[in-house]
Amino acid sequence: MTDSPKKVKPKKVKPNKKDSQLLIRISSTEREQFIELCEELDTSAAREIRQFIRGFIKKHKPGN
């Protein structure tokens, strides 16, 4: 029996992989209100912020 080297699969990279963080400071009151509203709307704060950022980029991208 011979020892054959194990094949290593290359890691698949998703096109929109979330690999970075953005730290912001807001008042605790605003944070609480935002989190509560997101829960009422059955969404997450992160999802809503990502959606806002994508829309902002699209709106203000040069050539638009």
N, C-alpha and C positions, 0 to 999 in steps of 0.2 A: 504494500500500500504506500503510495507516495503522497506527500503533503503538497497539495496544490494551493497556490495563493488564493485567498478569498477575493471574490469580485466585489468591488466597492461601487455602488450605484452613485452616479453624480446626483447631488441634491437638486431637486427641481425648485426653481425660483419663480414665484408667482409674479405676474407683471405689476401688480399693485401691492406688493408685500408691505406690511406695516412694520417698518424696521427703525422708526425714529419716534421721538417723543417731543411734545411741545409743552413746556411748563408755563402756566399763566397764573397771575395773581388776581383774584376777584374777591369781593366782600363775601363773608360767610352767608349773609342774607341772600345775596344774588345766587350763590351756589345752591343753597337749600331750595330756593324757589325753582331754580332750573332743574335740579334733580327731581323734585316732586312733580313738576310738570311733565318731565320726560316719562316718569313712572306712570302717570295718569294716561299718557298717550301711548303707552306700551312700546317705548323706544329707549335707547340708552343715550346718555349725555355724549359719550364718545362718538356714537353714530351721527348725532345731530351736528356736532362740531365738525366732523369730517365732511359731512354734506355741505355745511356752510363754506368750508375752505375750498372745496371743489367748485362750488358755484361762484365764489369770489374770484378764484383763479380764472375760470372760464369767462366771467364778465369783464375782467380787467386785463386779460391776456393781449399783448400787442397784436394788432391786425384784426381785432374784433370791433 
